[in-house]
Amino acid sequence: MAVAADGGILPLLVNFLPFIAIFVLFYFLLIRPQQKRMKAHQELVSSVKRGDTIVLSSGMIAKVTRVEAEEVMAEIAQGVNVRVVKTMITEVRDRTAPAIERKAKSAKA
């Protein structure tokens, strides 16, 4: 056994320790935050509904008029509707209130 003749497993572990530390550092500084952002974006995209004001990746601001499985129909100007892939939505500015809240507000008025 060459490992035992050179002083055991400890020197081998000490040689690989910097690589392990670098991988752990990359995981906590790069991989994990990116996974969190991706999960948050997927939740944002899946929760888009009719009436929401959205910001697209191109910077255009639009109002959602129809929601489909992979696309939304967005009104970018009066009477101008475009189909947009959901993954191109970067932000939801104004969310529509749920129907129960809208009914409660209209009953107060």
C-alpha positions as CSV (number, residue, x, y, z in Angstrom):
1,M,0.0,0.0,0.0
2,A,1.5,3.3,-1.1
3,V,-0.8,5.4,1.0
4,A,0.2,3.7,4.2
5,A,3.9,3.9,3.3
6,D,3.7,7.7,2.8
7,G,2.2,8.5,6.2
8,G,-1.4,7.4,6.0
9,I,-4.6,9.0,4.7
10,L,-4.1,12.4,6.5
11,P,-1.6,13.8,4.0
12,L,-4.0,12.8,1.2
13,L,-6.9,14.5,2.9
14,V,-4.8,17.7,3.5
15,N,-4.1,17.8,-0.3
16,F,-7.8,17.6,-1.2
17,L,-9.0,19.9,1.5
18,P,-8.5,23.2,-0.5
19,F,-10.5,21.7,-3.4
20,I,-13.4,20.7,-1.0
21,A,-13.3,24.2,0.6
22,I,-13.5,25.9,-2.8
23,F,-16.4,23.7,-3.9
24,V,-18.3,24.5,-0.6
25,L,-17.6,28.2,-1.1
26,F,-18.8,28.1,-4.7
27,Y,-22.0,26.3,-3.6
28,F,-22.9,28.9,-0.9
29,L,-21.9,32.0,-2.9
30,L,-23.0,31.1,-6.4
31,I,-25.1,28.0,-6.8
32,R,-27.5,28.2,-3.9
33,P,-28.4,31.9,-4.4
34,Q,-29.0,31.3,-8.1
35,Q,-31.3,28.3,-7.3
36,K,-33.3,30.6,-4.9
37,R,-33.7,33.3,-7.5
38,M,-34.8,30.7,-10.1
39,K,-37.3,29.2,-7.7
40,A,-38.7,32.7,-6.9
41,H,-39.0,33.6,-10.6
42,Q,-40.8,30.4,-11.3
43,E,-43.3,31.2,-8.5
44,L,-43.7,34.7,-9.8
45,V,-44.4,33.5,-13.3
46,S,-46.8,30.8,-12.2
47,S,-48.8,33.3,-10.1
48,V,-49.4,35.8,-12.9
49,K,-53.1,36.3,-13.5
50,R,-55.4,38.5,-15.6
51,G,-55.2,42.2,-14.8
52,D,-51.7,42.1,-13.4
53,T,-49.3,44.8,-14.6
54,I,-46.0,43.2,-15.6
55,V,-42.5,44.3,-16.7
56,L,-41.0,42.3,-19.5
57,S,-37.3,41.5,-20.0
58,S,-37.2,44.1,-22.8
59,G,-38.3,46.8,-20.3
60,M,-41.9,47.1,-21.7
61,I,-44.7,47.5,-19.2
62,A,-47.9,45.7,-20.1
63,K,-51.2,44.5,-18.6
64,V,-52.1,40.8,-18.7
65,T,-55.3,40.2,-20.6
66,R,-55.2,36.4,-20.9
67,V,-53.1,33.6,-19.2
68,E,-52.2,30.3,-20.9
69,A,-49.9,27.5,-19.9
70,E,-46.7,28.8,-21.4
71,E,-47.7,32.3,-22.7
72,V,-49.7,35.3,-21.6
73,M,-51.5,37.9,-23.8
74,A,-50.3,41.3,-22.7
75,E,-51.8,44.7,-23.7
76,I,-48.9,47.1,-24.4
77,A,-51.1,49.9,-25.7
78,Q,-54.8,50.6,-26.1
79,G,-56.0,47.7,-28.3
80,V,-52.5,46.3,-29.0
81,N,-52.1,42.8,-27.6
82,V,-49.0,40.7,-27.9
83,R,-48.3,37.1,-26.9
84,V,-45.4,36.9,-24.5
85,V,-43.6,33.8,-23.2
86,K,-44.0,33.6,-19.4
87,T,-40.3,33.3,-18.7
88,M,-39.7,36.7,-20.2
89,I,-41.7,38.3,-17.3
90,T,-39.2,39.9,-14.9
91,E,-41.5,41.7,-12.5
92,V,-45.1,42.0,-11.5
93,R,-45.8,45.6,-10.5
94,D,-49.5,45.7,-9.6
95,R,-51.2,42.5,-8.7
96,T,-54.9,42.3,-9.0
97,A,-56.7,41.8,-5.7
98,P,-58.4,38.4,-5.2
99,A,-62.1,38.4,-6.0
100,I,-63.1,38.3,-2.3
101,E,-61.1,41.5,-1.5
102,R,-62.6,43.2,-4.6
103,K,-66.1,42.3,-3.4
104,A,-65.4,43.6,0.1
105,K,-64.1,46.9,-1.3
106,S,-67.0,47.4,-3.6
107,A,-69.5,46.7,-0.8
108,K,-67.8,49.4,1.4
109,A,-68.2,52.0,-1.4
